[in-house]
Amino acid sequence: MNIIRLTLSPLATNCYIVPVGGGNAVVIDPADDGEKILDAAEKAGLSVKKILLTHGHFDHTGGAAYIKEKTGAPIYIHKADNELLSDAVKALAFFCPGKPFVTCTADVLFDDGDVITEGSAEFRVMCTPGHTAGSVCFLYSDAAGENIMFAGDTIFKDSIGRSDGYSGDPEVQLRSLDKLKELETDYIILPGHGESTTLFTEKRYNPFLSDMMF
């Protein structure tokens, strides 16, 4: 797995640069420093072709406008979170009052089950609302055959994302976690914050996915 992870923003948000072949890449959740993201891509010999957002919170979208301006890469987000891209309050930007809220405009609105392609790479959209109404995970198999889940703030190692912000819903979140529990394939989970883990590990030890909560 040759995915580049950058931890950015005051909230230590994980941004992922995903090589997809042919010297091209997809950026997932460009947190807040588009220049740093593009510098990292350039050093790796990669050209950014798409920007995928797991949800619309400010700490996952702050660098999207800059990258789009510099590369022409279109921005993708779930249709339910599109409104967050232009609304500082709904995007929870008040968590960092000293940092300006940077709006961006989506080019493509996706929904559950959609497949986003770049070259031969495919990113399957799995809707996992609860953290926000439009939260998703991107399911991806790399060239080595590893199954990877870009989970945003749906699930972390030993924890899950909060559900008390705009459009969050704890009951809906539980149903989304049930969807993860039902997956029979193991995935390397690359979350929006914190260290990576695996789905099978979280099924066993994460109190929100295991039977330990019930």
C-alpha positions in Angstrom: 0.0 0.0 0.0 1.7 3.2 -1.2 -1.0 5.7 -0.1 0.4 8.9 1.3 -1.1 10.1 4.6 -0.8 13.7 5.7 -2.1 14.8 9.1 -3.3 18.4 8.8 -5.5 21.0 10.4 -5.7 21.9 14.1 -7.9 18.9 14.5 -5.2 16.5 13.2 -7.3 15.4 10.2 -5.9 12.6 8.0 -5.7 13.5 4.3 -4.9 10.7 1.8 -3.2 10.9 -1.5 -4.0 7.7 -3.4 -1.9 6.7 -6.4 -4.2 5.2 -9.1 -1.7 4.4 -11.9 -0.2 6.4 -14.7 1.3 9.0 -12.4 -2.2 10.1 -11.3 -3.8 10.3 -7.9 -7.0 10.9 -6.0 -7.0 13.1 -2.9 -9.4 12.1 -0.1 -10.4 14.7 2.5 -7.9 17.6 1.8 -8.0 19.0 5.3 -6.8 22.5 5.1 -3.4 22.9 3.4 -3.8 22.5 -0.3 -0.3 23.7 -1.0 1.2 21.1 1.2 -0.9 18.4 -0.3 0.1 19.3 -3.8 3.8 19.5 -2.8 3.6 16.0 -1.4 1.9 14.8 -4.6 4.5 16.5 -6.8 7.4 15.0 -4.8 5.8 11.5 -5.3 5.5 12.2 -9.1 1.7 12.3 -8.9 -0.9 14.5 -10.6 -4.2 15.0 -8.7 -7.2 14.1 -10.8 -10.1 13.9 -8.3 -11.0 15.2 -4.8 -13.2 12.9 -2.8 -14.9 14.0 0.4 -16.1 11.6 3.0 -18.3 14.3 4.5 -18.6 18.1 4.6 -17.0 19.2 7.9 -14.6 22.0 7.6 -11.6 20.0 8.8 -12.0 17.6 5.8 -12.7 20.1 3.1 -10.5 23.2 3.7 -7.9 22.5 1.0 -10.4 21.4 -1.6 -10.9 24.8 -3.3 -7.1 25.4 -3.6 -6.4 22.0 -5.1 -9.3 22.4 -7.6 -8.1 25.8 -8.6 -4.5 24.6 -9.2 -5.3 21.3 -10.9 -8.8 21.4 -12.2 -9.6 18.3 -10.2 -13.4 18.0 -9.6 -14.8 17.8 -6.1 -17.1 14.9 -5.1 -19.4 14.7 -2.1 -22.6 13.0 -1.0 -25.6 15.0 -2.0 -26.8 15.3 1.6 -23.6 17.1 2.7 -23.3 19.5 -0.2 -24.9 22.4 1.8 -22.0 22.1 4.4 -19.5 23.2 1.8 -20.7 26.8 1.9 -22.0 27.1 5.5 -19.5 27.6 8.3 -22.0 26.9 11.0 -23.2 23.6 9.5 -19.6 22.6 8.8 -18.7 23.2 12.4 -16.0 25.7 11.6 -16.5 27.3 15.0 -14.4 24.6 16.5 -11.4 26.6 15.1 -12.5 30.3 15.4 -9.1 31.6 14.5 -9.0 29.8 11.2 -10.9 31.2 8.2 -13.6 29.0 6.8 -12.9 28.2 3.1 -15.9 27.4 1.0 -15.7 25.2 -2.1 -18.2 24.0 -4.8 -18.9 20.4 -5.5 -18.8 19.2 -9.1 -20.3 15.8 -8.6 -22.9 14.7 -6.0 -22.9 10.9 -5.4 -25.1 8.5 -3.6 -24.9 5.1 -2.0 -23.5 2.4 -4.3 -22.0 4.8 -6.8 -18.6 3.9 -8.1 -16.1 6.7 -8.7 -13.4 5.7 -11.2 -10.1 7.1 -12.1 -8.2 5.1 -14.6 -8.5 1.5 -13.5 -9.1 2.4 -9.9 -12.6 2.2 -8.4 -13.9 3.8 -5.2 -17.3 2.4 -4.2 -19.5 4.7 -2.1 -20.9 3.1 1.0 -23.3 5.6 2.8 -22.8 5.6 6.5 -24.8 8.5 7.8 -24.9 9.5 11.5 -21.8 11.7 11.9 -23.5 13.8 9.2 -26.4 13.0 6.9 -24.0 12.6 4.0 -21.1 10.7 5.7 -19.7 7.9 3.6 -16.9 5.4 3.4 -15.0 4.8 0.2 -14.2 1.1 -0.4 -11.2 0.5 -2.6 -8.9 -2.3 -3.7 -5.4 -1.3 -4.6 -3.1 -2.8 -7.2 -1.8 -5.3 -4.7 -5.3 -6.5 -3.9 -5.5 -5.0 -0.5 -9.0 -4.0 0.6 -9.1 -0.5 2.0 -11.8 1.6 3.6 -11.4 5.3 3.7 -13.8 5.8 6.7 -13.8 9.5 7.3 -15.3 10.1 10.7 -17.6 7.1 10.6 -15.3 4.9 12.6 -11.9 5.2 14.3 -9.7 2.8 16.1 -11.6 1.8 19.2 -14.2 4.6 18.7 -16.6 6.4 16.3 -17.3 9.9 15.2 -19.6 12.2 17.2 -23.2 12.6 16.1 -24.2 15.8 17.9 -23.4 18.2 15.1 -25.6 19.5 12.3 -27.5 16.7 10.6 -25.9 14.1 12.9 -28.1 11.4 14.3 -27.1 8.8 16.8 -29.9 6.3 15.9 -29.0 6.5 12.2 -25.3 6.1 13.2 -26.1 2.8 14.9 -27.7 1.5 11.7 -24.6 2.6 9.7 -22.4 0.7 12.2 -24.6 -2.3 11.7 -23.8 -2.1 8.0 -20.1 -2.3 8.8 -20.6 -5.2 11.1 -22.4 -7.1 8.3 -19.4 -6.8 5.9 -17.8 -10.2 5.4 -14.6 -8.8 3.9 -11.9 -7.4 6.1 -10.7 -3.9 5.3 -7.7 -1.8 6.2 -9.5 1.2 7.8 -7.9 4.5 7.0 -9.9 6.9 9.3 -10.3 10.6 9.3 -8.4 10.9 12.6 -6.0 8.7 14.4 -4.2 5.6 13.4 -5.2 2.9 10.9 -6.8 -0.3 12.0 -8.8 -3.2 10.4 -12.5 -3.9 10.2 -12.1 -7.3 11.8 -10.1 -5.8 14.7 -12.8 -3.2 15.2 -15.5 -5.8 15.1 -13.8 -7.6 17.9 -12.5 -4.8 20.1 -14.4 -1.6 19.3 -17.2 -1.3 21.8 -19.4 0.4 19.2 -19.1 -2.5 16.8 -18.8 -5.5 19.1 -21.4 -6.9 21.4 -19.7 -5.2 24.3 -22.2 -2.3 24.2 -25.3 -4.5 24.4 
